Amino acid sequence: MNTYTHGHHESVLRSHAWRTAENSAGYLLPYLRADMRLLDIGAGPGTISVDLAKRVAQVTAAEKGDQELRLSRDLADERGIANMTFEVLDIHALDIADDTYDVVHAHQVLQHVADPVQALREMGRVTRPGGLVAARDADYRACVWWPEIPELDEWMSLYQAAARANGGEPDAGRRLHAWARSAGFEDMTASSDTWCFATHTDREWWGGLWAERIVASDLAQQLIDEGRATRGDLERIADGWRAWAQCEDGWFSMLHGEIVCRVGESAGLTGQAKA
């Protein structure tokens, strides 16, 4: 994985902890069975992972480091989830035998990695024939909002620049289908879904998160260090987020691309998607 643009500031973790299987992996849920083993790559605070663990026989939550993985461990302990294990893994070179899992899942991960096609190949390699590779990713350039607040346009331009400077692809959602095809998958279902924030409570939460993230997270420090924005610029953008949140007509939608790939019989090529 490249540098993680968002970092692990409390405001970022608060955002990630809102995610559940229902609001972030709904496209995958109809495929799950109680006897399945599932690998959840990029588990973050573990809220999606523990939800998935209630639906399948066993879940392995994976992260790039012990510190990041601790969040998932703590949540599983807190909720009494006994059918989870935890692994530090590199998505580009998973230290897992071929054909190990029934489902390999990644939410909001491929937008941050150096080589998403290789990552998908590895996800396919460790999935048993007939199993599923599933990924969901945001498409930042497809975000839309009302009213048209100039500071949110600045936020978008700055985020795009920072993410790409870190080697990521902030518009990953629209590319998932193409990446999967390049990785060798043929039997797949592509779809899209959105998060929408329009109620007063949702606007307060979403706008408040980004008002804090743009001045206090790793993203803020990167933008200042790279000379893309001043502290004053970021404070002004934070004020724009707060103004949007207080607007009774305020509405924000974030598009996500989704893919579910059925893994075929092994072609016998280590590191290649089965086809």
N, C-alpha and C positions, 0 to 999 in steps of 0.2 A: 504494500500500500504506500502511496505517496504521503506527503504531509497532509494531515487531516485538517481541512480548512477551518472547520468550526471549533476545533479544540474541545476541551472538556470543562469549560466554565459551567457554573451551576445553572445558568440560564439555558445552556445547551442541553444539559442532562434533564432539566425540567421539561423541555420540549420533547425529548426522546422518551421520557417516562410516560408521556400521554398516550403513546402508541400501544395498540392492542392488536391481537390477531384479527378482530372484527374490522377495525378502521384502517389497518395497514396490510393485511394479508387475506382479505375477504375472497379474492380471486382464487386462492389456493385451497380454502377450507373444504369445498365440495369434493376435492380429490382425496382427502385424508381418511385413513382407516385406523381403527384401534390397534392393529397389529404392526404398524409401521415404525421403522427407525428413521429419525430425521436429524440432519445436521443443519444448524442455524448459524450461518457465517455472519460475523459482524453483529453479534447479539446485543452490544451496547448495555443498557441498564437491565435487559432481560425481560422486559414486559411482554414482548411478542413471544419470546422463547417459552416462558412459563405458561402462557395461554396455549401454545401449541402442544406443550407437554400434557395438557389435560385432554388432548384429542388423540394422541398416538402413544405407542408403547414406551418409546424412549427418545429423548432429545439430547443431542450434544450441542452445547452453546460454545461457539468459538469466537475468539477475539485475537487481535494482533499482539497483545501483551498481558501480563498478569494483572497489572493495575486496572486495565479496562475490563478484564474478565471478573474481577472481584465484585463488580456491581451486580452481575448476573448471579454469582454465587450467593451473595447476600440476599437478593430478592427471593431466590428459590428457597433458601433457609427460612426466610420470614414467612413465606406462604406455604411452607410444609410440602414442597414439591420434591418427591423422592426419586423420580424417574429421569433425572437430568445428570449429565456429566459435563465436564468443562475442559476445553483444550485451547492452548495457544497455537495458532496456525497462521501460515502465510497462504493467502488465497491463490497466489500464483504457483505454489508448489506445496500442495497439501500433503502432510506427512501421514497419509492414510492409505490403506491398501485399496486396490481396485474393487469395485462392486460391493462396497460396504453398506451403503445406506439406501433406503427406499426413496427418500426425498432429501434433496439438498436445496436450501432456501437462503436467499440473501435479500435483505431489505435496505435500500438506500446505501448500498455498498459499492456497486460497480462505477458509480459516478466519481468515486475517489481513488480508484486503483490505477496503476500505471498501464496495465494491459488487460482490459476487460475481456477480450476474446480468449486470452490464455486462462484467465480466471474461470470463464465458462467451460473451457475444455477440462480444467481440473475438476470443476463441479460435476461434469459429466463422467469423468473417469472413475470417481469414487461412488457413483450411483450404479446400482445393480441394473441389469437389462430389464426393461419394463418399468423402471422407476422414473422419478420426476426431478427435473431441475427447474426451480422457480425463482424468478427475480422480479423485483419491483423497484423502480427508481423515479425520482422526481425529474421534471423537465422545467428548469427555472425560467427559461425564455418564454415558456408557455403560460407562466403565471399572469393572471389578469386581476385588476382591482378597480374599484370605484370608491370615491371620486379620484380624479386624476391629480394626484399630489406629486409635485415635481421631485420632492425628496425621495419618494419611493422609486422613481426612475433612476435617480442617482444611486440608490441602494442596489438596484438590479445591475447597473453597469459596474459598480465596484465589486459586487460579489462575483460576477462573471469573470472579471479580470483576475481576482485573487484565486479563484478555483483553478483557472487555467494556468496561472503561474505556479501552482502546486502540482501540475501534471494531471489534473482531473478534468472531467467533462460534465459541467453543470447541466447540460441539456441531454443527459443520458437517456431519459425516458423514451424519446423518439428513436433512439439508436438500438434499443434492446433487441428488437427483432433482427436487425441487420447483424449485430454482434453475434447473436445465437446462430444465424446461418453461417457466418464466417467460422464459427467454432465447430461446425459440422453437424448441427442439429437440423433435422428435416421435419419431424413430427412435432409441431408446436402450435400453441394457441396464443395469439397476441391480443391484448386488450388494454384498456386504459380506465382510470378512475381518478377522482379528485377529492381533495380535502377542501371544504368550503367553510369560511368563517364569516358569518353575517349577523348573528345575534349579538346583543350588547356584551354578554358574557364571553362569547368566542372572540369578539374583537378585542376586548380588554386583555384576554389571555395572549392571543397571537401578536397583537400590536405591542403589548408590554414586553413579550419575549424578545422581539426583534429590536425594540428600543434599547433593551439592555445588552443584547448580543452585539449590536453595532458599535457600542462604546466600551464593552468590558471583556469580550471573548478574544480568543486567539486571532480571529478575523480582524478585529479592530487593530491589534498591535501590528499585524502583517501590513494592513493598509497604510498605517503610519510609517512603518519601517521602510516600505517600498516607495514612499513618497506619493502614493496615490490619493491620500486625503490627509487633512490636518485633524487634530483633536476637535477643533471648532466645527469642521465639516461634519464629523461624525455626530457631534452633539446636535447639530441642526437636523441631520437625518433622523436621529432618535426623536426629536420633537415632531418631525413629520409623521412618524409611526404613531406617536401618541395622539396627534390631531386626527389621523385616520381612524384610530380606535374609538374616538369620541363622536365621530360622525354617525348620525342616525341612519344615513343611507349607505354606510360603509359596507363593503363586500370584497372578499378576497378569495380567489380560487387557485389552487396549485394542482396542476395536472401530473399524473404518474403514468408511465408506461409499465406494462406487466407482460411477462411471458411464462408459460408453463410448457416445458419441453419434455417429451417422452423419449427416454433413452432406449436406443435399439440394441441389437446384439453387438458384442464387442468385436471391433475390427483387429484387436490384438496389438494396438499401438499405444504404448504407455504415454500418458499425457495428452492423448487425442480424444476428442469426444467420440463416443461410440456411434456408429452409423450403420 
